[in-house]
Amino acid sequence: MKILKSNEFEQKDYSIIALDCGDKSRICLSDDIRDNAKTIICIDHHASNDAYGDLNYIDANASSTCELVYNLLVEFKNLKGLDLIDENIATALYTGLVTDTGNFAYSSTHPSSFEMAKELLLKGAKRDMIIQQVFQSNPYNYYKLLGEALNTLDIIDGKVASISITKEMLKNNTISFNDVDGITSYTRDIQGVEVGILLKEKKENEVKVSLRSKNYVDVSQIAQSFNGGGHVRAAGCTIYDSVENAKKKVLEAVLKTI
């Protein structure tokens, strides 16, 4: 198997299997490849998914898209008598399960999630390796950035907390834009806070917003109001404005739900 760049792809008759893509724009392929596919098969667990595929397997109650893939493999075994889950596949599926459930801490975790975890461990999923590489391998500069980020912590009415990370902060600490999503939990995990907000500046006038809630606020609705999406307790969007203005806009929307 070879991974091709977009300009190397010459297939004329092909299908796309979109995994964990809440909307069609999340399929990370060039527009011509995405739009000329014969069939799009969508497997996803985002409540905001509008069933854009020609074939759709969407379950917003599933803990993760990996749980849906696991269900398909189990069904395939039941129908065909062929078990495709080996140690490597078990490890990959277990990784998706623990990351999307926050190591079984999020409300999306169900009894079926633990049953799946048990079966994958019996198949040889490398749990210790996954935990170390995913949760216990942050670089030193991550914590330097975390210190700066926590200095921006703002709590409104004891119910909403926000942290802002600028592109200068990322540059000064040599941390990539995609390596700081875990900081979002620091906003939600404060006692009494219902909604946590992380604002990350990607470039000038482009801010990614991550939203988390604990009990009753549907943050996916807030994200959708900014053309984003996600889950009831975890969602996100992009606002094309300064960090300061993006924060004002999001706080205004969030405070209406508290």
BAFI-3210 file (N, C-alpha, C; in Angstrom, 3 decimals, decimal comma, padded with zeros to 6 digits):
// residues 258
n [1|2|3|4|5|6|7|8|9|10|11|12|13|14|15|16|17|18|19|20|21|22|23|24|25|26|27|28|29|30|31|32|33|34|35|36|37|38|39|40|41|42|43|44|45|46|47|48|49|50|51|52|53|54|55|56|57|58|59|60|61|62|63|64|65|66|67|68|69|70|71|72|73|74|75|76|77|78|79|80|81|82|83|84|85|86|87|88|89|90|91|92|93|94|95|96|97|98|99|100|101|102|103|104|105|106|107|108|109|110|111|112|113|114|115|116|117|118|119|120|121|122|123|124|125|126|127|128|129|130|131|132|133|134|135|136|137|138|139|140|141|142|143|144|145|146|147|148|149|150|151|152|153|154|155|156|157|158|159|160|161|162|163|164|165|166|167|168|169|170|171|172|173|174|175|176|177|178|179|180|181|182|183|184|185|186|187|188|189|190|191|192|193|194|195|196|197|198|199|200|201|202|203|204|205|206|207|208|209|210|211|212|213|214|215|216|217|218|219|220|221|222|223|224|225|226|227|228|229|230|231|232|233|234|235|236|237|238|239|240|241|242|243|244|245|246|247|248|249|250|251|252|253|254|255|256|257|258]
n.u [000,843|000,516|000,704|-000,692|000,011|-002,148|-001,715|-000,719|-002,686|-004,554|-006,731|-009,813|-012,280|-013,617|-014,188|-014,888|-014,184|-015,248|-014,175|-015,096|-015,672|-017,411|-018,754|-018,939|-016,885|-014,849|-013,479|-010,344|-009,264|-008,406|-010,639|-011,441|-010,911|-012,504|-015,092|-015,542|-015,806|-017,175|-018,772|-019,494|-018,849|-019,935|-018,895|-019,562|-019,832|-020,783|-023,195|-023,980|-023,729|-024,857|-025,558|-024,179|-023,112|-023,298|-023,787|-024,469|-023,360|-024,184|-024,056|-024,890|-024,836|-022,765|-019,566|-017,334|-015,996|-014,395|-015,633|-017,846|-016,605|-015,489|-017,889|-018,777|-016,762|-017,140|-019,697|-019,125|-017,546|-019,489|-021,191|-019,570|-017,741|-015,103|-012,512|-011,206|-009,801|-006,759|-003,729|-002,592|-004,740|-006,483|-005,021|-005,033|-007,796|-008,347|-006,857|-008,285|-010,637|-009,952|-008,985|-011,181|-012,974|-011,776|-010,047|-012,006|-013,463|-015,340|-018,787|-019,744|-018,993|-020,041|-021,572|-021,111|-018,736|-016,804|-017,078|-016,189|-013,544|-012,574|-012,689|-010,879|-008,502|-008,195|-007,614|-005,082|-004,444|-002,226|-002,207|-000,627|001,418|-000,112|-001,305|000,990|002,126|000,058|-001,012|001,043|003,344|004,011|005,943|008,552|008,320|005,621|004,543|005,655|004,317|001,744|001,809|001,931|-000,494|-002,375|-002,177|-003,839|-006,299|-009,705|-012,549|-016,008|-018,726|-018,484|-019,277|-018,407|-015,405|-012,418|-009,561|-006,882|-004,773|-002,193|-000,692|001,876|002,595|002,655|004,729|006,906|007,294|007,857|005,832|003,473|000,449|-001,511|-000,947|-001,905|-004,493|-005,308|-005,305|-007,760|-009,327|-008,579|-010,073|-012,717|-012,600|-012,642|-013,956|-017,421|-017,634|-019,419|-019,168|-016,338|-013,838|-011,511|-009,417|-007,591|-005,176|-004,637|-003,653|-003,310|-006,383|-007,768|-009,178|-009,311|-011,849|-012,480|-014,948|-016,298|-018,520|-020,156|-022,660|-025,336|-025,356|-025,604|-023,054|-022,634|-024,638|-023,949|-021,508|-022,406|-023,696|-021,658|-020,909|-019,694|-019,391|-020,057|-020,202|-022,636|-021,397|-018,857|-017,422|-016,638|-015,384|-014,472|-013,485|-013,272|-011,560|-009,978|-008,276|-009,229|-011,725|-012,984|-013,207|-015,025|-017,322|-017,872|-018,197|-020,476|-022,386|-022,259|-022,956|-025,648|-026,725|-026,388]
n.v [-001,198|002,214|005,586|008,225|011,463|014,241|015,123|012,870|011,097|009,212|007,685|006,895|005,785|005,510|005,184|006,876|006,445|007,998|008,748|009,717|012,310|015,086|016,753|017,252|018,925|018,333|016,219|015,448|015,967|017,035|019,264|018,368|015,619|014,780|015,575|014,183|011,545|008,280|007,112|008,079|006,909|007,312|007,147|007,823|009,649|012,094|014,320|016,472|015,742|015,739|013,601|013,360|011,478|008,962|006,475|005,937|005,494|006,424|007,211|008,959|008,355|006,695|006,084|006,721|006,993|004,853|002,880|002,340|001,331|-000,939|-002,315|-002,891|-004,641|-006,750|-007,544|-008,356|-010,580|-012,189|-012,653|-013,648|-015,301|-014,633|-013,309|-010,232|-008,695|-008,192|-008,002|-005,499|-004,045|-004,112|-002,550|-000,068|000,513|000,576|002,782|004,873|004,637|005,236|007,837|009,324|008,997|010,218|008,626|007,008|008,804|010,655|011,656|010,294|007,722|004,416|001,320|-000,437|000,549|-000,226|-002,950|-003,293|-002,411|-004,428|-006,695|-005,894|-005,726|-008,403|-009,251|-008,381|-005,667|-002,971|-001,672|-000,339|000,879|002,616|004,330|005,532|006,815|008,468|009,864|010,375|011,614|014,289|017,014|018,963|021,716|021,967|022,231|024,612|026,317|025,787|027,002|029,716|029,873|029,367|031,685|033,324|032,598|033,054|033,558|033,613|034,655|032,392|030,197|029,898|029,363|030,495|030,120|031,555|031,169|032,473|032,889|033,763|032,810|030,070|029,983|031,012|029,005|026,872|025,002|023,086|023,996|021,997|020,542|021,275|020,847|019,437|021,205|022,312|020,939|021,959|024,220|023,345|021,678|023,024|023,604|024,130|025,278|025,229|025,469|025,246|027,001|027,055|029,112|029,203|030,739|030,457|031,778|035,245|036,736|034,301|031,984|029,066|027,542|025,672|023,923|022,845|021,089|020,300|019,369|020,387|022,168|022,317|022,281|021,845|023,145|025,790|025,865|025,326|027,682|029,234|028,116|025,701|022,525|019,318|017,476|017,041|017,575|018,265|020,308|022,352|025,207|027,598|030,927|033,810|036,213|038,521|037,251|038,437|039,536|037,216|035,835|037,511|037,190|034,430|034,151|035,719|034,162|031,806|032,596|033,075|030,608|029,787]
n.w [000,000|-000,813|000,111|-001,567|-002,942|-003,706|-006,347|-007,480|-007,788|-009,968|-010,465|-011,994|-011,452|-008,488|-004,925|-001,836|001,552|004,278|007,417|010,642|009,902|010,293|008,529|004,963|004,133|005,829|004,859|004,041|001,323|-001,988|-003,713|-006,273|-006,266|-004,119|-004,964|-007,303|-006,748|-007,133|-005,200|-001,879|001,257|004,411|007,697|010,918|014,082|014,868|016,078|014,590|011,981|008,637|007,061|004,535|002,853|000,215|001,110|004,474|007,791|010,673|014,012|016,620|019,267|019,723|021,187|019,722|016,387|015,901|017,397|015,821|013,523|014,654|015,281|012,685|011,826|013,599|012,824|010,235|010,769|011,979|009,814|007,739|008,915|009,207|010,995|011,213|012,982|014,153|016,164|015,516|014,368|016,524|018,329|017,011|016,964|019,698|020,429|019,160|020,591|023,319|023,082|022,110|024,163|026,246|027,743|028,866|030,400|029,518|028,938|026,796|027,030|027,220|028,417|026,270|025,300|027,160|026,885|024,272|024,635|026,326|024,600|022,610|024,044|024,676|022,166|021,895|021,928|022,451|025,220|027,272|025,788|024,212|026,157|027,223|024,955|024,063|026,281|028,084|027,101|026,649|025,418|027,020|026,389|025,994|028,537|029,308|027,579|028,491|031,017|030,264|028,914|030,933|032,323|030,942|031,687|032,164|034,085|034,031|035,812|037,340|035,905|033,321|031,592|030,033|027,895|026,134|023,341|021,570|018,291|018,590|021,107|020,583|018,723|020,195|022,022|020,501|019,768|018,012|016,290|016,400|018,648|021,118|021,916|024,140|026,233|026,459|028,334|030,774|031,131|031,383|033,618|036,009|039,218|039,465|036,962|033,952|031,137|029,098|027,275|024,679|022,882|019,980|018,138|014,798|012,543|011,591|012,273|012,222|014,146|015,971|017,810|020,647|022,388|025,467|027,655|030,798|031,981|031,135|028,955|025,490|023,532|020,864|019,496|019,907|018,546|015,957|015,373|014,576|012,237|012,782|014,443|016,025|019,066|021,743|024,215|023,452|021,114|018,201|016,320|013,768|013,870|012,022|012,832|015,121|018,083|020,414|019,586|018,714|021,094|022,479|020,894|021,137|023,908|024,278|022,959|024,457|027,072|026,833|027,098|029,667]
ca.u [000,000|001,261|-000,085|-000,442|-000,325|-003,292|-001,314|-000,325|-003,889|-005,033|-007,858|-011,007|-013,482|-013,211|-015,081|-014,235|-014,731|-014,971|-014,256|-015,053|-015,788|-018,742|-019,382|-018,178|-015,691|-013,804|-012,739|-009,090|-008,831|-008,658|-012,044|-011,736|-010,942|-013,677|-016,362|-015,693|-015,899|-018,390|-019,563|-018,917|-019,373|-019,682|-019,002|-019,312|-020,637|-021,096|-024,628|-024,205|-023,557|-026,090|-025,680|-023,771|-022,628|-024,250|-024,098|-024,145|-023,502|-024,012|-024,675|-024,427|-024,728|-021,534|-018,475|-016,293|-016,119|-013,739|-016,618|-018,657|-015,765|-015,444|-019,177|-018,799|-015,859|-017,810|-020,793|-018,494|-017,174|-020,714|-021,775|-018,638|-016,890|-013,707|-012,156|-010,162|-009,155|-005,518|-003,138|-002,395|-006,047|-006,979|-004,302|-005,531|-009,164|-008,291|-006,362|-009,412|-011,621|-009,534|-008,835|-012,488|-013,699|-010,946|-009,647|-013,243|-013,936|-016,380|-020,153|-020,010|-018,598|-021,184|-021,176|-020,569|-017,355|-015,977|-017,117|-015,280|-012,182|-012,216|-012,447|-009,658|-007,376|-008,043|-007,020|-003,681|-004,228|-001,087|-002,740|000,406|002,068|-001,058|-001,424|002,240|002,351|-001,015|-001,303|002,184|004,535|004,055|007,287|008,769|007,812|004,162|004,228|005,978|003,175|000,600|001,929|001,507|-001,920|-003,159|-002,180|-004,941|-007,555|-010,735|-013,762|-017,136|-019,870|-018,219|-019,870|-017,741|-013,964|-011,779|-008,112|-006,510|-003,402|-001,875|000,323|003,172|002,848|003,031|006,041|007,929|007,513|008,067|004,773|002,624|-000,953|-002,334|-000,463|-002,333|-005,930|-005,537|-005,441|-009,186|-009,898|-008,280|-011,163|-013,931|-012,416|-012,685|-015,172|-018,495|-017,689|-020,234|-018,644|-014,944|-013,541|-010,116|-009,258|-006,249|-004,959|-003,868|-002,961|-004,020|-007,819|-008,309|-009,106|-010,053|-012,490|-012,915|-015,966|-016,594|-019,493|-020,240|-023,943|-026,600|-025,237|-025,300|-022,085|-022,700|-025,517|-023,159|-020,540|-023,119|-024,034|-020,462|-020,612|-018,914|-020,207|-019,451|-021,054|-023,345|-020,466|-017,554|-017,642|-015,651|-015,662|-013,423|-013,979|-012,309|-011,464|-008,898|-008,546|-010,047|-013,091|-013,533|-013,583|-016,247|-018,443|-018,183|-018,741|-021,846|-023,241|-022,269|-023,663|-027,083|-027,158|-026,135]
ca.v [000,000|003,469|006,803|009,115|012,875|014,544|015,217|011,543|010,266|009,199|006,761|007,530|005,172|005,249|005,572|007,446|006,110|009,140|008,343|010,761|013,620|015,550|017,288|016,906|019,762|017,787|015,197|016,145|015,682|018,179|019,333|017,582|014,203|014,560|015,796|013,279|010,157|007,577|006,901|008,458|006,145|008,113|006,463|008,962|009,690|013,473|014,628|017,520|015,198|015,863|012,415|013,797|010,362|008,163|005,473|006,540|004,775|007,513|006,943|010,011|007,806|005,908|006,793|007,095|006,355|003,554|001,912|001,966|000,452|-002,205|-002,972|-003,419|-005,799|-007,836|-008,005|-009,068|-011,890|-012,969|-013,009|-014,350|-016,219|-014,198|-012,316|-009,361|-007,903|-008,742|-007,161|-004,129|-003,402|-003,930|-001,413|001,149|000,767|000,944|004,161|005,745|004,550|005,948|009,276|009,963|008,935|010,820|007,501|006,541|009,810|011,510|011,148|009,435|006,361|003,572|-000,072|-001,037|001,007|-001,093|-004,288|-003,213|-002,332|-005,770|-007,574|-005,454|-006,134|-009,848|-009,423|-007,978|-004,209|-002,590|-000,617|000,440|001,706|003,665|005,288|006,291|007,672|009,448|010,663|010,565|011,936|015,697|017,587|019,982|023,013|021,965|022,720|026,042|026,967|025,644|028,049|030,985|029,795|029,473|033,101|034,004|032,015|034,024|032,886|034,545|034,255|031,087|029,146|029,823|029,626|030,528|030,263|031,996|030,877|033,220|032,277|034,136|031,876|028,802|030,160|031,211|027,737|025,848|024,000|023,189|024,368|020,818|019,806|021,900|020,668|018,917|022,298|022,625|020,333|022,795|025,189|022,645|020,896|023,895|023,404|025,080|025,706|024,395|025,509|025,639|027,492|027,273|029,841|029,029|031,548|029,745|032,884|036,500|036,721|032,940|031,425|027,831|027,561|024,378|024,107|021,667|021,330|019,214|018,799|020,710|023,024|021,644|023,152|021,665|024,197|027,027|025,737|025,426|029,089|029,797|027,201|024,560|021,374|018,408|016,703|017,808|017,989|018,655|020,809|023,361|026,032|028,558|032,297|034,598|037,509|038,525|036,426|039,222|039,620|035,855|035,542|038,259|036,587|033,120|034,351|036,223|033,027|030,838|033,141|032,971|029,243|029,498]
ca.w [000,000|-000,899|000,298|-002,688|-002,889|-004,579|-007,751|-007,956|-007,864|-011,342|-010,576|-012,562|-010,887|-007,113|-003,843|-000,654|002,865|005,163|008,812|011,658|009,248|010,636|007,326|003,760|004,022|006,694|004,123|003,710|-000,036|-002,862|-004,104|-007,470|-005,883|-003,267|-005,650|-008,443|-006,288|-007,543|-003,997|-000,592|002,384|005,613|008,985|011,804|015,306|015,216|016,037|013,589|010,628|007,853|006,197|003,210|002,053|-000,548|002,129|005,769|009,058|011,636|015,314|017,526|020,619|019,818|021,854|018,772|015,081|016,016|017,881|014,671|012,700|015,389|015,082|011,316|011,764|014,322|011,969|009,133|011,317|012,184|008,529|006,859|009,661|009,089|012,012|010,661|014,030|014,685|017,207|015,030|014,236|017,891|018,903|016,366|017,429|021,115|020,459|018,848|021,677|024,542|022,825|021,976|025,438|027,288|028,596|029,500|031,357|028,963|029,036|025,637|027,387|027,531|028,675|025,045|025,147|027,995|026,278|023,132|025,168|026,804|023,460|021,926|024,892|024,488|020,830|021,936|021,863|023,293|026,070|027,949|024,781|023,825|027,252|027,331|023,799|023,887|027,473|028,977|026,306|026,281|025,502|028,065|025,939|026,159|029,874|029,313|026,941|029,390|032,032|029,652|028,590|032,171|032,720|030,243|032,167|032,531|034,551|033,999|036,634|037,924|035,082|032,017|031,678|028,715|027,771|024,794|022,922|020,354|017,436|019,153|022,197|019,958|018,104|021,233|022,736|019,460|019,853|016,833|016,491|016,667|019,822|022,379|022,127|025,478|027,200|026,590|029,546|031,943|031,300|031,821|034,843|037,191|040,020|039,229|035,560|033,065|029,766|028,929|025,928|024,299|021,631|019,438|016,939|013,776|011,875|011,842|011,985|012,106|015,496|016,216|019,124|021,176|023,421|026,275|028,727|031,774|032,367|030,480|027,768|024,224|022,862|019,410|018,979|019,894|017,450|014,683|015,113|013,937|011,123|013,239|014,799|016,988|019,957|022,764|025,265|022,878|019,760|017,811|015,148|013,429|013,736|011,252|013,490|016,104|019,260|021,326|019,084|018,707|022,487|022,781|020,176|021,711|025,261|024,148|022,608|025,558|028,242|026,587|027,415|031,089]
c.u [000,877|000,307|000,296|-000,746|-001,445|-002,894|-000,823|-001,524|-004,482|-006,238|-009,100|-012,303|-013,159|-014,296|-014,257|-014,959|-014,294|-015,222|-014,135|-015,062|-017,222|-019,483|-018,434|-016,887|-014,535|-013,023|-011,489|-008,514|-009,098|-010,092|-012,352|-011,786|-012,195|-014,970|-016,598|-015,751|-017,222|-019,340|-018,803|-019,630|-018,969|-019,922|-018,620|-020,216|-020,940|-022,593|-024,946|-024,060|-024,887|-026,268|-025,351|-023,335|-023,725|-024,705|-023,639|-024,343|-023,160|-024,761|-024,112|-024,298|-023,464|-020,430|-017,477|-016,606|-015,444|-014,699|-017,522|-017,884|-015,666|-016,744|-019,278|-017,924|-016,465|-018,938|-020,254|-018,086|-018,407|-021,300|-020,880|-017,730|-015,417|-013,435|-010,978|-009,377|-007,940|-004,944|-002,998|-003,719|-006,647|-006,328|-004,805|-006,928|-009,193|-007,794|-007,491|-010,444|-011,197|-009,363|-010,199|-013,327|-012,920|-010,494|-010,811|-013,793|-015,126|-017,749|-020,533|-019,625|-019,819|-020,704|-020,573|-019,120|-016,408|-015,946|-016,161|-013,837|-011,708|-011,850|-011,154|-008,419|-007,131|-007,425|-005,567|-003,414|-003,173|-001,455|-001,652|001,120|001,178|-001,135|-000,176|002,388|001,294|-001,124|-000,080|003,471|004,560|005,483|007,354|008,173|006,294|003,788|004,627|004,830|001,949|000,616|001,491|000,006|-002,784|-003,176|-003,289|-006,305|-008,506|-011,993|-014,880|-018,298|-019,707|-018,692|-019,160|-016,262|-013,370|-010,269|-007,814|-005,039|-003,153|-000,814|001,724|003,555|003,299|004,447|007,141|008,256|007,732|007,115|003,858|001,167|-001,792|-001,967|-000,965|-003,818|-006,247|-005,727|-006,908|-009,757|-009,629|-009,373|-012,404|-013,812|-012,399|-014,022|-016,188|-018,648|-018,517|-019,661|-017,198|-014,660|-012,034|-010,097|-007,808|-006,124|-004,081|-003,030|-003,786|-005,470|-008,353|-008,085|-009,945|-010,571|-012,920|-013,834|-016,219|-017,639|-019,587|-021,614|-025,116|-026,488|-024,837|-024,352|-022,076|-023,591|-024,791|-022,180|-021,222|-023,496|-022,859|-019,980|-019,660|-019,832|-019,513|-020,483|-021,705|-022,381|-019,098|-017,758|-016,597|-016,074|-014,438|-014,062|-012,893|-012,308|-010,257|-009,278|-009,486|-011,500|-013,765|-014,005|-014,882|-017,466|-018,860|-018,790|-020,182|-022,816|-023,368|-023,118|-025,175|-027,622|-027,038|-027,325]
c.v [001,245|004,637|007,801|010,565|013,141|014,551|013,889|010,637|010,351|008,291|007,498|007,011|004,740|005,697|006,113|006,930|007,213|008,724|009,551|012,167|014,104|016,230|017,074|017,695|019,235|016,664|015,858|015,685|016,922|018,106|018,429|016,090|013,904|014,604|014,836|011,804|009,546|007,429|007,430|007,658|006,885|007,272|007,481|008,905|011,113|013,748|015,641|017,015|015,223|014,726|012,754|012,656|009,729|006,972|006,029|005,544|005,791|007,157|007,939|009,524|006,968|006,746|007,371|006,464|004,991|002,489|001,449|001,045|-000,923|-002,987|-003,600|-004,669|-007,002|-008,413|-008,798|-010,475|-012,770|-013,475|-013,928|-015,349|-015,874|-013,081|-011,491|-008,614|-008,654|-007,765|-005,709|-003,378|-003,158|-002,724|-000,094|001,505|001,184|002,383|005,146|005,776|005,380|007,446|009,963|009,883|009,600|009,785|007,076|007,520|010,607|010,837|010,265|007,980|005,564|002,164|-000,756|-000,632|000,112|-002,526|-004,350|-003,202|-003,706|-006,677|-007,198|-005,825|-007,636|-010,170|-008,961|-006,506|-003,795|-001,394|000,257|001,375|002,879|004,740|006,153|007,270|008,763|010,402|011,022|010,919|013,391|016,228|018,675|021,321|023,108|022,566|024,188|026,840|026,913|026,717|029,400|030,996|029,983|030,903|033,892|033,518|033,091|033,256|033,919|033,945|032,866|029,918|028,907|030,167|029,600|030,689|030,640|031,686|031,582|032,495|032,625|033,194|030,523|028,885|030,247|029,915|026,561|024,669|024,187|023,452|023,175|020,086|020,350|021,728|020,171|019,984|022,671|022,114|021,167|023,839|024,510|022,051|021,731|023,703|024,515|025,519|024,717|024,342|025,996|025,974|027,618|027,959|029,728|029,823|030,778|030,723|034,131|036,402|035,328|032,229|030,156|027,855|026,140|024,621|022,783|022,036|020,102|018,568|019,112|021,574|022,184|022,540|022,957|022,723|025,536|026,996|025,898|026,864|029,834|028,889|026,072|023,398|020,510|017,655|017,613|018,360|018,423|019,062|021,870|024,113|026,893|029,924|033,136|036,037|037,449|037,630|037,162|039,271|038,248|035,474|036,241|037,597|035,257|033,276|034,840|035,074|032,042|031,337|033,118|031,599|028,910|029,900]
c.w [000,000|-000,708|-000,794|-002,339|-003,898|-006,047|-008,327|-008,187|-009,263|-011,542|-011,072|-011,930|-009,460|-006,138|-002,688|000,590|003,817|006,612|009,730|011,053|009,417|009,499|006,159|003,643|004,872|006,015|003,553|002,377|-000,870|-003,375|-005,298|-007,153|-005,070|-004,070|-006,812|-008,044|-006,735|-006,360|-002,787|000,495|003,651|006,861|010,046|013,035|015,751|015,050|014,942|012,161|009,875|006,851|004,750|002,301|001,211|000,288|003,466|006,904|010,133|012,912|016,323|018,966|020,806|020,455|020,876|017,422|015,097|016,543|016,741|013,731|013,341|015,186|013,691|011,196|012,493|013,474|010,781|009,579|011,481|010,866|007,699|007,578|009,604|010,077|011,515|011,729|014,565|015,719|016,767|014,904|015,609|018,546|018,322|016,876|018,891|021,271|020,183|019,954|022,881|024,295|022,747|023,245|026,561|028,290|029,504|030,549|030,841|029,044|027,851|025,893|027,841|027,884|027,451|024,808|025,944|027,447|025,088|023,605|025,637|025,638|022,727|022,726|024,769|023,128|020,791|021,802|022,887|024,166|026,667|026,978|024,388|024,901|027,351|026,176|023,656|025,067|028,316|028,227|025,850|026,394|026,574|027,660|026,026|027,506|030,046|028,688|027,839|030,475|031,499|029,395|029,838|032,704|032,021|030,730|032,682|032,918|034,672|034,785|037,242|037,092|033,754|032,197|030,275|028,857|026,330|024,521|021,592|019,543|017,921|020,296|021,652|019,391|019,153|021,970|021,794|019,620|018,640|017,223|016,939|017,945|021,153|022,666|023,535|026,535|027,416|027,910|030,794|032,175|031,864|033,220|036,120|037,918|039,748|037,790|034,752|031,657|029,770|027,480|025,758|022,952|021,185|018,138|015,957|012,959|012,095|011,362|011,622|013,442|015,579|017,647|019,492|022,361|024,144|027,330|029,616|031,841|031,436|029,230|026,557|023,422|021,350|018,777|018,909|018,723|016,098|014,355|014,493|012,808|011,508|013,553|015,828|017,777|020,999|023,809|024,733|021,424|019,435|016,568|014,871|013,225|013,066|011,761|014,421|017,282|020,204|020,872|019,051|020,106|022,852|022,143|020,806|023,108|025,214|023,850|023,764|026,723|028,069|026,989|028,898|031,961]
res [m|k|i|l|k|s|n|e|f|e|q|k|d|y|s|i|i|a|l|d|c|g|d|k|s|r|i|c|l|s|d|d|i|r|d|n|a|k|t|i|i|c|i|d|h|h|a|s|n|d|a|y|g|d|l|n|y|i|d|a|n|a|s|s|t|c|e|l|v|y|n|l|l|v|e|f|k|n|l|k|g|l|d|l|i|d|e|n|i|a|t|a|l|y|t|g|l|v|t|d|t|g|n|f|a|y|s|s|t|h|p|s|s|f|e|m|a|k|e|l|l|l|k|g|a|k|r|d|m|i|i|q|q|v|f|q|s|n|p|y|n|y|y|k|l|l|g|e|a|l|n|t|l|d|i|i|d|g|k|v|a|s|i|s|i|t|k|e|m|l|k|n|n|t|i|s|f|n|d|v|d|g|i|t|s|y|t|r|d|i|q|g|v|e|v|g|i|l|l|k|e|k|k|e|n|e|v|k|v|s|l|r|s|k|n|y|v|d|v|s|q|i|a|q|s|f|n|g|g|g|h|v|r|a|a|g|c|t|i|y|d|s|v|e|n|a|k|k|k|v|l|e|a|v|l|k|t|i]
***
